[in-house]
Amino acid sequence: MNKFFGIGLLAALAIAPSAAFAQQTSVTTQQQDQEANVVGVGNTVVQQGDQFAHTRQININRGFYCSGGSQVAATVQNQSQKANVAGAYNTVAQIGNQAARTAQTQISRGFGC
C-alpha cells in the first residue's frame, strides 16, 4: 500500500509541482527622497511626501487534499526629506505620510480540507 501511495504522490508532483507547493509572495518597495536648498530672505519651502502600499492575496485550494501554500507579503517604505536653509526669515514645512495595508485570504474547498 505504501509503495502505491509513494508512486501516486511522485506522479502528482511530476504533473503539477507548482500546485503541490503553491506559494504567493508579494514584495513592495517604495523610496522617496526630497531635498530643498534655500538661500535668501523670506523664503517658504513646503515638502510633502505621501506613500501608500496595498497588497491583496487570495489563495483558493480545491481538490482531494487541500494543502494550501503559504502567503508572504512584505512592504518596505523609506522616506527622506532634507532642507538646507541659509538666510533670515525663512520657513520650512516638511510633511511625510506612510501607510501600508495587507489583506490575505485562504479558502480551502474539497475533501480533506
C-alpha positions in Angstrom: 0.0 0.0 0.0 2.8 2.4 0.9 4.5 1.7 -2.4 1.5 2.6 -4.4 0.9 5.8 -2.4 4.5 6.8 -2.9 4.3 6.3 -6.7 1.0 8.2 -6.8 2.5 11.1 -4.8 5.5 11.2 -7.1 3.2 11.2 -10.2 1.2 14.0 -8.7 4.3 16.1 -8.1 5.5 15.4 -11.6 2.2 16.5 -13.1 1.7 19.7 -11.1 4.7 20.6 -8.9 3.6 24.2 -8.6 0.2 23.2 -7.3 1.7 20.9 -4.7 3.8 23.6 -3.1 1.9 26.7 -4.1 3.1 29.9 -2.5 2.2 33.5 -3.0 4.8 36.2 -2.5 4.4 39.9 -2.7 7.1 42.5 -2.0 6.5 46.2 -2.3 9.4 48.7 -2.0 8.9 52.4 -2.1 11.7 55.0 -1.9 11.0 58.7 -1.8 13.7 61.4 -1.5 13.1 65.2 -1.3 15.7 67.9 -0.9 15.4 71.7 -0.9 18.2 74.3 -0.9 17.2 77.8 0.1 19.4 80.9 0.3 18.0 84.3 0.9 15.4 86.1 3.0 11.7 85.4 3.4 11.6 82.1 1.5 9.0 79.4 2.2 9.6 75.7 1.4 6.9 73.1 1.8 7.7 69.4 1.2 5.0 66.8 1.4 5.5 63.1 0.7 2.8 60.5 0.7 3.3 56.8 0.3 0.6 54.1 0.3 1.0 50.4 -0.4 -1.9 48.0 -0.7 -1.4 44.2 -1.1 -4.2 41.7 -1.5 -3.6 38.0 -1.9 -6.2 35.3 -2.3 -5.3 31.6 -2.3 -8.1 29.2 -3.3 -7.4 25.5 -2.8 -9.6 22.8 -4.4 -9.1 19.2 -4.7 -8.9 15.9 -2.8 -6.3 17.0 -0.4 -6.2 20.8 0.2 -2.7 21.7 1.3 -2.6 25.4 0.5 0.7 27.1 0.2 1.9 29.9 2.3 1.3 33.6 1.7 4.1 36.0 2.2 3.8 39.8 2.0 6.4 42.4 2.8 6.3 46.2 2.5 9.3 48.4 2.8 8.8 52.2 2.8 11.6 54.7 3.0 11.1 58.5 3.0 13.8 61.1 3.3 13.3 64.8 3.4 16.1 67.3 3.7 16.2 71.1 3.7 19.3 73.3 3.6 18.4 76.8 4.6 20.6 79.9 4.8 19.4 83.4 5.4 16.8 85.1 7.5 13.0 84.8 8.0 12.8 81.5 6.0 10.1 78.9 6.7 10.3 75.2 6.1 7.5 72.7 6.5 8.1 69.0 6.0 5.2 66.6 6.0 5.5 62.9 5.5 2.8 60.2 5.5 3.2 56.5 5.0 0.6 53.7 5.1 0.6 50.1 4.2 -2.4 47.7 4.1 -2.1 43.9 3.5 -5.1 41.5 3.2 -4.6 37.8 2.9 -7.3 35.2 2.4 -7.1 31.5 2.1 -10.1 29.4 1.0 -10.0 25.6 1.1 -12.7 23.5 -0.6 -12.8 19.8 -1.2 -12.4 16.5 0.6 -9.9 16.6 3.4 -9.8 20.4 3.7 
